[in-house]
């Protein structure tokens, strides 16, 4: 999704956003802001609308009600303007094309839509693979030959791929949907560190992580939003996790069955 850059205010803002599926309201008047340069983590029990927020921010879904603003302008206006903010998404299951090699997956958009020579795209793929800690030789392998952690990294490499001939193609916002789901604790830590590293080295300006795993929350968050029953119930920082007495926060992070979360 391409949207124009603004130097002031939130990068993305949701105002009163609602979304229902099959008559079930998943988001119920959600307000949230994503700022330039921040690391935001959205948490909450399963089925509370966290991934739906990402899909609305990315433009994959439209809200039933409410507004989505990018750099202060309505999303529909932004799509028509020339100077973009690039938003890329890393899906929970990596979403690689099984019939394509790693090289073809990472360079897919460039192969399909750019005028770059194939040799140049292959070189860019090698650079991105090295950036996410993968050996370039993996480029010729198929997704089925990779471990879960390797597939995650390949999906990261694809998300940060940009066309060097288009200065507006560099992703400013990365969206991660459950990036450590299904990984063992060591592999999770590697991925969590990588999320931070990609931002620190300038591969993105800001990121949003959706997760329910506490290690991922603590390692990747500057600011945390908790969503429950389609509403933002709490906002805070990592240190506040241990001091906050909000009953929703305490039940979620303590893993208790008794409390307001059903």
N, C-alpha and C positions, 0 to 999 in steps of 0.2 A: 504494500500500500504506500503510495507517495502522497505526502502532505507538506505544506510549506513550513519553513523554519521561522520561528520567532525567538527573539532573545530574552523576552520577559514572560513571566507567568508560567503556569504548568505546561509541560510538553504535551500531556494528554489529560483531559478532564471528563469524567462521567457525571452528569447531573440528572438525578431522578430517574435512573435507568431501570426499566422493568423488562423482564423476558419470561415468557411461559412456553412450555412444551406440552402438547396434548392436554391442555387445560390446567396443568400444574405450574404455578408461578415459582420460578427458580430465582429470579432477581426481583426485589420488591423495593424500588425507589433507591437504588444504590447511588451514593455520591462518593467519588474518590478522585484524587489528583496524583499524577505521576510527574515528578519534577526533573529538570535537567540535572544530570550527574548523580542521581540517586540510585540506591539499590533497595527496591521495595519487594517485600515478600508477603503474599496473600495466603492466609491459613484458614483452617476451619475443618469441621468434619466432612466426610465424603458426602457428595450430593448436595452441597450447599451453594453451588453456583460459582465456585472459584474458576474453573476452566471456562465457564461461559463468559466471565469477565474478560479473559484473555482473548477469546474469539470475537468479542465485540470490539475490544481495543484494536485488534488486528484487521478488522473489517470483514472477517469471515462470517459474522452474524450481524444483523441489524437489530437494534432494540425495538420492543413493541411500543414503548413510551420513553420519553426522556431525550437528552441530548448527549452527543459525543463531540467534544471539542478537541481539536489538535492545533497547538500553538494559538489558542484563543479563537479559532474559527470553526464553524460547523464542519463536520466531516465531509458533507456533500460539497461544500464550497472548496475545501482543501483539495479534494480529488481533482478538481478542474484547473487548479493553479499549477504553475510550472516548477516552482522551487520546492523540492520535497524534503520531508522527514521520512527516512526509510525505517520501516518497522518489520522485523523478521521474527519468526516464531519457531521454536524447537518443540516438537510434539512429544508426548509422553512415550510413545513406542518408537521414536526416532523417525518413523514414516519414510523409510528409504524405499526406493524402487527395487524390488527383489531381482528383477531381470537386468538391471544395469550394474556395472562395476562401481566401485567406490569413486573412481575418477569421474565417471559419468553422472553419478549422483551429486557429487560436490559441485561440479561445473555445469549442472543441468541447465540453469537459466541462461548462462553465457553461451552454451552450445546451441540453445534454441533461439535466443533473441539478440545476441550480439554479433558484430561483424569481425570479432577477433579471430585470428588464425587458430586452428586447433592446437598447434604447438604452444602458443601463448596461453591458452586456457589450461592446458596440461601443466604448464609451469606455475600458473596461479593456484591450481589445485594442490600441487606439491607444497607451495608456500603455506597454504591454509592448513594442510595436514600437519606440517611441522609445527605450526602455531598452536594446534590443539594437542601436541605431544604424540603424534603418530608418525611412524616411519613412512617415507614416500613410497616404498615398495608395496605398501598396502593398497595403493591406488588401483592395481589391476585385480584385486580380489573382489569376490561377490559378497553381498551383505550376509548371506548364510554362513560364510566362512569366518565371521567375526564374532567376538564375544559381545556380551551386552554392553560392557563399558566402551568397547571400541565402536559399536554402532552409535552410542550416544555421542562420542567425540566426532564421528563422521557427520552426524546431524548438526553439531555445532559448527564444523567447518563449512557446511553448506549454508548455514544461517549468516555467517560473516563474509561470505563470498560477495565481492563487488566488482563492477566493471570499471577498470582503471581509466577508461576513456570518458566516464560519466561521473563527475565529482559529487553528484547528488545521490549516487547509488550506495554510498557507504552507510551501513545501518547505524542509526542513532539509538534505537530502542530494540532490545532483544527481549522476547517473551519466552519463558521456560515453563512448560507444563509438566510438573512432576519429574524433574530431570534425573532424580536418583531412585525412582521407583524400580523395584526389582533388583537392585544392585546390593552386593554385600557391603559391610561397613567400610572396608578399605577402598573399594571402587567408588563408593559414595563420596568419601573424602577427596579422592582425586578429582571427581567431577565438580564438587563444591569449590575446590581451590581453582579449578579451571574457569568457572563462572566469574570469580573475582579477578583472575588474571586477565581475562579477555577485556574486561572493563578497564583495568589499570593500564593496560598497554594500548588502549585506544581503539579496540575493535568495536566498541559501542560506547555511547555516551551514558546511557541509563539501561537498567534492566528490571524486569518484574519476574519473580519466581512464584509459581503456585506449588505448594507442597503441604504435606501433613507430617513430614519427618522432622523431628526436633533438631537433629544434627544439621540438616540442610538449612533450617531456619536460623540457627545460631551462627553458622559459618558464612551465610550469604546475605543476611539482612542488615540494613541500616535502619529501616522503618518497617513495621509490621502492621498489617490490617487483618483483623479476624472477621470473617463473614459467617453468619449463621442464619438460617431460614431466610436467605435472600437479602439480608441487611448487614451493613457494617456495624458490628457490635462493640469493637474495641480497636484502638490505634495506639501503638507504643513502640518502644525500642527493645533491643535484645536484653539489656540490663533490667528493664522493667518486667520481663517475664517472671523473674524470681521474686519481685517485690509487690507486684500487682495483686490486689485482693478481689478484683472483679470475678464473680462466680463462674462466668463463661470461660475466662482465661484460666482460672485455677483448675477447673474440671478438665479442660482440653489438655493442658500441659502436664497435669498430674495423672491423666489417664483414668480418672474415676468414672464409675458407672452412675453414681448418684450426683444429681445437680440439674441445672436448667437445660442442659443439652440432652435431648432424648435420643 
